[in-house]
Amino acid sequence: MTKITVKIDGMMCGMCESHMNDTMRQNFNVKKVTSSHANGETVMIAEEDISDEKLKDAVEKTGYTFVSAAREPYEKKGFSLFKRK
């Protein structure tokens, strides 16, 4: 899985965040998506990488401006009450 952080210009409020989350869910196969207008970014967890071109197209169709995208491997953090030593 891949964690993709997309920098977006133009989000101003919680409704902008919701709109961007819906756009990402509709256009891409994402496991999780969260947006922050304060940070100007959308963070997604996806099974496969999504190209900058596809991200830019989806973002700009909504009226916002695609700035950049960064990727890093994502590993689900396990939770355990009992830690192994």
C-alpha positions as CSV (number, residue, x, y, z in Angstrom):
1,M,0.0,0.0,0.0
2,T,1.0,3.6,-0.6
3,K,0.4,6.8,1.3
4,I,-0.1,9.7,-1.1
5,T,0.0,13.2,0.2
6,V,-1.4,15.7,-2.3
7,K,-0.8,19.4,-1.7
8,I,-3.9,21.4,-2.9
9,D,-4.4,25.1,-3.1
10,G,-7.9,26.6,-2.7
11,M,-9.5,24.6,0.1
12,M,-11.0,27.1,2.6
13,C,-13.3,25.2,4.9
14,G,-14.7,21.8,6.1
15,M,-17.0,21.6,3.1
16,C,-14.0,21.9,0.8
17,E,-12.4,19.0,2.7
18,S,-15.5,16.9,2.3
19,H,-15.8,17.7,-1.4
20,M,-12.1,16.7,-2.0
21,N,-12.6,13.5,0.0
22,D,-15.6,12.6,-2.1
23,T,-13.8,13.4,-5.3
24,M,-10.9,11.1,-4.4
25,R,-13.2,8.2,-3.4
26,Q,-15.2,8.5,-6.6
27,N,-12.1,8.7,-8.9
28,F,-9.7,6.3,-7.2
29,N,-9.7,3.0,-5.3
30,V,-8.6,4.4,-1.9
31,K,-8.7,2.7,1.5
32,K,-8.7,5.9,3.5
33,V,-8.8,9.6,2.7
34,T,-8.5,12.7,4.8
35,S,-8.2,16.3,3.9
36,S,-7.2,19.4,5.8
37,H,-7.8,22.9,4.5
38,A,-5.5,24.3,7.2
39,N,-2.6,22.2,5.9
40,G,-3.7,22.5,2.3
41,E,-3.5,18.8,1.7
42,T,-5.3,15.5,1.1
43,V,-3.7,12.3,2.4
44,M,-4.8,8.9,0.9
45,I,-4.0,5.3,1.6
46,A,-4.3,3.4,-1.7
47,E,-3.6,-0.2,-2.8
48,E,-1.7,1.0,-5.9
49,D,0.1,4.2,-6.8
50,I,-1.9,7.0,-8.6
51,S,0.0,9.1,-11.1
52,D,0.4,12.8,-10.7
53,E,-1.4,13.4,-14.0
54,K,-4.5,11.6,-12.8
55,L,-4.4,13.3,-9.4
56,K,-4.0,16.7,-11.0
57,D,-6.9,16.0,-13.4
58,A,-9.3,15.0,-10.5
59,V,-8.3,17.9,-8.3
60,E,-8.5,20.6,-11.0
61,K,-12.0,19.4,-12.2
62,T,-13.3,20.3,-8.7
63,G,-11.9,23.9,-9.1
64,Y,-8.9,23.6,-6.7
65,T,-5.3,23.8,-7.7
66,F,-3.0,20.7,-7.7
67,V,0.4,21.8,-6.2
68,S,2.3,18.5,-5.7
69,A,2.1,14.9,-4.6
70,A,4.4,12.9,-2.4
71,R,4.4,9.1,-1.9
72,E,5.7,6.8,0.8
73,P,5.2,3.1,1.6
74,Y,2.4,2.5,4.1
75,E,2.3,-0.2,6.6
76,K,-0.7,-0.7,8.8
77,K,0.2,-0.3,12.4
78,G,-0.8,-3.2,14.5
79,F,-2.4,-2.7,17.9
80,S,-1.8,-5.0,20.8
81,L,-2.5,-4.8,24.4
82,F,0.4,-7.2,25.0
83,K,3.7,-6.3,23.6
84,R,6.1,-9.1,22.6
85,K,9.6,-8.9,23.8
